[in-house]
Amino acid sequence: MNIISRSDVIRNAEQYRNIQPWTPTNDTHGNFHSAFVRGVEDPVRQESRMRQYDVFPYVYGRTSILTVNQFLNAVQHGTCPGGWDTQTGWGTGHFANIRRNLAGIDCSEYVMKSWGFASKVINGTWYGTANLPQLCLQIYRDELDTGDILLRRGHVRIFDRWAGQGRNNAWIYEAAGARDETQAQRNALQRPFNPGDDQGCVGRWMRPWDAGYTSYSPFPQFTDPEPAINFQESRPPISVKIAGSGDIGGISMSINDSPVSFSPSSVYDRNRRRACVQINWVPNQSLSYGTHTVKVGATNRILEKCFFAEYTWKFEIV
C-alpha cells in the first residue's frame, strides 16, 4: 500500500515544472496545431528557427498520464506538443484517437499524478474533474493544507499554501488550458506562447482567492482537539476526531514526543455529517504545569493509496 504525504504531492507536482528543454518537431496533427509555436521567422536568413521550451504542455482528455520522460520521448519522435483545436481555438480534443497523438497533460491528470496515481482509470472508473470529489472529503476554506485541491466545474487546482496573512491569495499548482486568446488569434492560429503566462502549460502561480472553487482533501481531517487551550487538572482527558473520505487507519499519538497508547472509538461528526474515529487517552500520572504538545498521525485509505497527515496542538496545565 503506497503512503502519500502532503510533501509527496508537491514533490510529484514539481516534476512537471522546469523540465529539460525540448523543441517541437511536429506542429500539427489532424485537426490540431501545437499550442507551442514551432519556430520563429528569421528575417535575415529568411527561414524559421526552432524554439526551445522548458514547460510541460496542456492537453485535455488524454486516456493516460504522461510522465516527464514519456513526454520528452514523444516530442523527440514527432508527437505534437499541446493541442490547438482548429475548430474551436481551444486546447481540447473531441476524439480519443486524436488525443492519444498529442503530448501533454490536463488539470485532473496533473492532480491524479501528483497524488501518486499512475492512471486516471482505476478499477474501471475514470476519475476526471467531475468525480474527483469521490476521492475526497469536502473541507472548509480554513482547513486547506498542502496537497488539497480547489475545484469548480471544469477545472481543478492543487493548493500549496497561503500567500500572506490575509488568506486572500494562495500559491497553487495547476495544468492550465489556453483560454485568454482573442478571437482573431484563434482564427489565425497565431497565439504567442509565453512560459510565464500560465496559459496552456503546467506551473505554480499565486492566485487570488476565488469563491467559485470548493475545497476538497484526500487527507485525514482532525477536529475537536481536547483540551483545546488549557486545563486546570493534572490528568486531562486528551482526544481528537479523525475523518476521511476512505478508511482511517495507521493512527499514532504522542505527547511531548513520547508515544502513548490510546483507545479509538467510532463517533458521529455532526459538522461533517459522517462517522469518524475518535481517539482518547488519559494520562496515568499527573502532567507537569506548563505547555504540552500532542501530535496525532493517521492515514486515509483511498483505492490503493494511503494519504498520511499529522496534526499537532498544544495545551497548558495551569
Helices and strands as residue ranges (DSSP letters): E 2-5, H 6-14, E 28-29, E 32-33, E 39-42, E 47-50, H 68-76, E 80-81, E 84-85, H 96-99, E 102-103, H 107-114, E 121-122, E 125-126, G 129-135, E 137-138, G 141-143, E 149-152, E 155-162, E 169-176, H 183-188, E 201-208, E 214-217, E 221-226, E 230-231, E 238-243, E 247-255, E 258-259, E 263-269, E 274-281, E 290-302, E 305-317
